[in-house]
Amino acid sequence: MRIFIVLLLFTPITSFGQGFGGGVYGGISTTQVSGDGIGGFNKVGGWGGAFTDYRFTPRSALQFEISFIQKGSRQTPTVKNNGMLYVNNQNILEIPVLYRWYGIKNMSIEVGTQVGYLISTIERNNNGEILGQIPHRKFEWSGAAGLSYYFWKNRIEVNMRYSNSIMPVKTEQWWMNHVFAFSVRYWFKTTLDKDKIEATKKKNRIEVKIE
């Protein structure tokens, strides 16, 4: 498992010479868990990782990522809930695989799936950690979709992504993670202008033949 993680972390760097692009990103996640009786995306956590992509047509790319993300739910004590605090915190190593479509200027739409490995989890209330709870599954599977905007010569990307559990996150309860995540991404090498580069090369070849 550790070797696999290391390989994925180095993928954006080692694959540049093979026509791939890639970079790093960081941001926040806002989450809730359906089934726990607490509504609202009140749990805020961190989200960050590395990615690599392969542009196989001018408007299509396949992107692989490895990231750390915090999911769960949170209930803040109020008069309405009799001052009850509840926090469900899940630290997850996640590997998304996404198809990205670049049919809109300076923007892309993404859709795909992702698997996650639960590194650690804790549930707390007013008295501290809650013991004896139904355990979380070690692995998570979810679907994802998002939208990105690019600027500064396509080196900077602002991304918003929504993901939803396909299988329950607990072994004996129908709890599902719902996540809105936001990130800023920096491309060490971008493939967004690959079609323009190929068009320039073709034009140059034509001009050479004419001469």
N, C-alpha and C positions, 0 to 999 in steps of 0.2 A: 504493500500500500504506500509506504514512504517513497519508494523508488518511483512509483507511478506519479505521485504528487510532484516530485522533483522534476521529472521529465516534462510534465505539463507546464510547470513554472518557467522552464527554459525554452519552451516551444516558440514563444513570440520572438526570441532572439535567434535561435538556431535555424529557424525556417526562413529568415529573411532572404537568404541567398537562393531560395527555391521558388521565388515568385509569390511569397506570402507577405501579409502585413500583420501588424500587431501593436500592442501597447499595454498600458496599465490604467486602472481607474479606481476611484474612491467616491463614496457617497453615503447616503442614509437609507434605511428601510423603515417603512411604517406598516405595521401588521396587526392582524386580528386572527382569532381562532374561532371558527364557527363550531357550535356544539358545546362551548364552555359556559354559555349563558351571559357572556360579556360582549356587548356590541361596540363597534367603533375601532378605527385604526389608531389606537392610543399607545401602542408599544413602539417606541422609536429605538432603532439600533444602528449598528454600523454595517457597511457593505463595501467590499473592495476586492480587487484581484487583478488578474492579467488575462489577455485574450490574444488570439491569433485568428486570421481569416484568410480565405482563398476566394478570389474573385473569378468565377468561372464563366461569366458573361458580363457585358457592360453594365447590366442592371441587377445581377444576382451574385450573392456571395454566401459561403458557408462559414459560420463563425463558431469557434470553440473557446470556452472560458474555464477558468478555475477561480473560485472566489470564496471568501469567508463572509457569511451573512448571519445576522441575528434576527430571529423570528420569535413569535409568541403573542402574548396578550397582556394587557394591563388594566386594572380597575383602580382608579384613584379614589381614596376615601371621601365621601360626601355625606350630606345629611340624608339624601334619598336612599343610599345603600347602608345606612347606619354606621358609617365610618369604617367600612370593611375594605381593606387593602388586599389586592391579589395581583401577583406577577407570575407570568409563565415565560421564562427566558430560555430560548433554544439557540445554541451556538452550532452552526452548521457549515461544513465544507461542501461546496456545491459545484457541479460541473454541468453548465448549460451547453446545449448544441442547438444553434439557431440558423434558420434561413433568413437572409436579409435582402430586401428588395429596394433598389435605388431609383425608383421611377419618378420621384419628385425632387426638384432642384434643392440641393443642400439638406436633404432629408432622407431617411430610410425607415422602412417598416420591418419589424422582425417578428418571427413566430417560431416556436420550437418546443423542446422538452428539456428537462434537467433532472439530474439525480443528485441527492444530497446524503452526506454521512453525518450523523449526529455526534458531534465532539463531546458536548456536555449539555445538561439541562438542569434547571432548578425551578421549583414552584414555591412561592413565599406568600404569607399573609401577615397580619398584624403581629403574630407571635413568632415570626421567623420562618425558616424552611419547613415546608409541609412534607412529612415523611409518610411512607406507606401508600403513596399514590399509584394509580395504574401507570406502568412504565410507558415511555415513548418508544416508538420503533427506532432502530438504529439507522435505517435507511428511509429516505423520502423520495417520492417520485411526483413531479408536478409538471404542468403545462405553463408556458410563458408566452407573452406577447408584449411588444413595446414599440417605441417611437424615438428617433434620434434626430438632432439638428447639428450640422457641421459648420464650422467657421475657422478663420485664421489658416487659410490654405488647406483646409480639411484636416488639420492636425488636432484640433480640439473638437470634441463631441459632447453634447449634452444629451443624456439618455434618461428616459422614463420607461419602467417596465412593470407589468403586472404578472403575478404568478399565482397559481391556485393548485392545491394538493389534488392529486388524482387518487391517491390512497390515503386512508386515515393515518394521522401522526401518532396515535396511541393504539396499543394492542387490542383493547377491549372497549374503546369508545370511538364514536364517529366524529372525531375532531379533525378539522381540515384547516391548514394554514392558508391565509389570504394575504398577499403582500403587494404593496406599491413601493417600488424602490427607485431612487433617483441618484444619478452619478454624473461626474465629469470625467471624461476619458481623454488621455493623451496618446496619440499614435506615434510610435517610434518610426514606423514606416507605414504609409497608407497606400492602399490599392484603389482608392476612390477615383484617381485620375488615370487608371490603367487604359480605359478606352480612348482617352485623349492622346496618351503616349503612343498607342498603337496606330491611331489615325495619323499622327505626325510622322511616324516611321514610314507608313504607307505612302504619304504625300512626298516624302523625301526620295523614296525609291522611284516614284513616278517621274520626279523632276530630273533625277540622275539619268534615267532612260531617255528622256527627251533630249538632254544635252548630248 
